[in-house]
Amino acid sequence: MAQREYSNYQKDVISNYYRNLDAIMLGKLADTVSELYLADSQTKADKLWQKVHKAMINLKIPEAIINNIMQKKDIQILARNLQDWQSKSR
C-alpha cells in the first residue's frame, strides 16, 4: 500500500490534533457526563458508563480512581474528578 503524501497544512492539522488529544478526549468525556445526567433508562446509563470506563483508560487515569468511580457509578464523583482533570490539562 502506498504511503500518502500530506500537504504542510494537513501535517499541521494532524499534528495539532494529536497534541491536543487529551483535551479533546476530556471534552468528549464531559459530554458523556452530561448524557449520563439525562439518561432516561438504565440500559442507556449502563452503555454510557462503559463509554466512561473506556475513556478513563485511554486518558491513563490511575486504575484505583477508575475502579472507585466504576464501583460507585456516582455522576457527582465523576464530574468532580473530570473537573480536576480538565484543570490539570490546561
C-alpha positions as CSV (number, residue, x, y, z in Angstrom):
1,M,0.0,0.0,0.0
2,A,1.4,3.4,-1.0
3,Q,2.2,5.9,1.7
4,R,0.1,9.1,1.5
5,E,1.6,12.5,0.9
6,Y,0.2,15.2,3.0
7,S,0.4,18.9,2.4
8,N,2.1,21.1,5.0
9,Y,-1.4,22.3,6.1
10,Q,-2.6,18.8,6.6
11,K,0.5,17.9,8.5
12,D,-0.2,20.9,10.8
13,V,-3.8,19.8,11.4
14,I,-2.8,16.2,12.2
15,S,0.0,17.4,14.5
16,N,-2.4,19.8,16.3
17,Y,-5.0,17.0,16.7
18,Y,-2.5,14.7,18.4
19,R,-1.0,17.5,20.5
20,N,-4.5,18.3,21.9
21,L,-5.8,14.7,22.0
22,D,-6.1,14.7,25.8
23,A,-8.1,17.9,25.8
24,I,-10.4,16.5,23.1
25,M,-10.9,13.3,25.0
26,L,-11.7,15.2,28.2
27,G,-14.3,17.2,26.3
28,K,-15.9,14.1,25.0
29,L,-15.9,12.7,28.5
30,A,-17.6,15.8,29.7
31,D,-20.3,15.4,27.0
32,T,-20.8,11.8,28.2
33,V,-21.3,13.0,31.8
34,S,-24.0,15.3,30.5
35,E,-25.6,12.4,28.7
36,L,-25.5,10.4,31.9
37,Y,-27.4,13.1,33.8
38,L,-30.1,12.9,31.1
39,A,-30.2,9.2,30.7
40,D,-33.8,8.0,30.8
41,S,-33.2,4.3,31.1
42,Q,-30.8,2.0,33.0
43,T,-29.7,0.4,29.7
44,K,-28.7,3.7,28.3
45,A,-26.9,4.6,31.5
46,D,-25.0,1.3,31.5
47,K,-23.8,1.9,27.9
48,L,-22.7,5.4,28.9
49,W,-20.8,4.1,31.9
50,Q,-19.0,1.6,29.6
51,K,-18.0,4.6,27.4
52,V,-16.8,6.5,30.5
53,H,-14.7,3.5,31.5
54,K,-13.0,3.2,28.1
55,A,-12.4,7.0,28.1
56,M,-10.7,6.9,31.5
57,I,-8.5,4.0,30.4
58,N,-7.5,5.9,27.2
59,L,-6.7,9.0,29.3
60,K,-4.4,6.9,31.5
61,I,-6.3,7.7,34.7
62,P,-4.9,5.7,37.6
63,E,-6.6,2.3,38.0
64,A,-7.5,2.9,41.6
65,I,-9.5,6.0,40.6
66,I,-11.2,4.2,37.7
67,N,-12.2,1.3,39.9
68,N,-13.6,3.7,42.6
69,I,-15.6,5.6,40.1
70,M,-16.9,2.5,38.3
71,Q,-17.8,0.7,41.6
72,K,-19.9,3.7,42.8
73,K,-21.2,4.9,39.4
74,D,-21.9,8.2,41.0
75,I,-22.1,11.0,38.5
76,Q,-21.2,13.6,41.1
77,I,-17.9,11.9,41.8
78,L,-17.2,11.5,38.1
79,A,-18.0,15.2,37.4
80,R,-15.7,16.4,40.3
81,N,-12.8,14.2,39.1
82,L,-13.4,15.4,35.5
83,Q,-13.2,19.0,36.6
84,D,-9.9,18.3,38.3
85,W,-8.5,16.5,35.2
86,Q,-9.6,19.4,33.0
87,S,-7.9,22.0,35.2
88,K,-4.7,20.0,35.2
89,S,-4.6,19.6,31.5
90,R,-4.6,23.3,30.8
